[in-house]
Amino acid sequence: MEEKKNGGSAGIIVTDEDGQEIMLYAVEETRMNGCSYLLAADSEEGDGECYILKDVSGEEESEAVYEFVEDDAEAESIFRIFQELMTETGVELSER
């Protein structure tokens, strides 16, 4: 996965489970247990579907490498953190 500029906004191109490239936009970032996580939306305005991405790049890599968080327990823990962070800014996240 790579970061790419799109119309003046920084987007992240990711490959989904079907092999299709999709553009996501970073909404919020947090760190837990030494790992960086992004809350990313498929809409530049921040509404729509959200995904949790984990930075899996090594220290020697100059660009971040993100993967979708697949582990349910990890995703739930990080989602709760993002819910709290977003509530502080007046945005409500809901699970589907």
N, C-alpha and C positions, 0 to 999 in steps of 0.2 A: 504494500500500500504506500502511496506517496502523497505528499501535499502538493497542491497545484493551485495557482491563481485562476480565478474564474470571475470575470466581470468586476474586478477590483476587490473581491472578497476572497479570503483564503479558504479553499475547500480541500477536502481530503477525498481522493479517489480510492475506493475500496472494491474488492471483488467479492460478490456474494456467493452463497453456496451453489448457485447455478452457473457460476463462472462469468456473470455479467458485471461490468464495471458500473458503479453508482457513485454519485457525488454526494458527500455528506459535509455538513458544516458544523464546526465546533461551537457548542453552546456554553459549556462549562468544563473546567478541568479540576482534578483533585489528585492527591497522592495518598496511598495507603500501603503500609508495610514496604516502603521503598519503591513502589511501582506507581507510575503515572497512568491515570485513566482520563478519558474524554467522554463527555456526554455529547453525542453528535446527532443532528437532525437531518432529515432528508429534504428540508425546506430551509432556505436562507433566512426566512423570517423567524425560524425557531419552532414553528408549529408543525404538526405532522408526526411521523414516526420518529422515535428516538432510539438510539443504539448506544451501548456502552462498549468502548474500545480500550484496549490495554496496550501501552507502549512496551513492545518486546525487544526493542533494539538494544544492542550491546553498547557499552561505554565508548568503544572505538568507532562506532558508526556516527557519521556526521548528520544523518537525517533520521527522524523517528520512523519506526516501523510499527504499525498498529494491527492488531487482530481483534475480532469480535470476541467478547468474553463469553465463553461457552459453558463454563461451570455455573450451575444454578445458584449454589450457595454464595460464590464470589459475586455473581451478578446482583443478587438480592442485597448483599451488604453494601456494595458500591451504589446501587440504586437508592437505598435509604439515605446515603450521604448526599447524593445529588438532589434528592427530594428536599432535604433540609436546606441545602445551599440555595436552591431555586425558590423555596418558600420565602427565604430572607429577601429575595429581590422581587417578590410579588408574583412569581410564576408557579403554577401548580402542575406537578407531574402526576400522571395516573398510569397504573399498569393496565395492560389489556390481556 
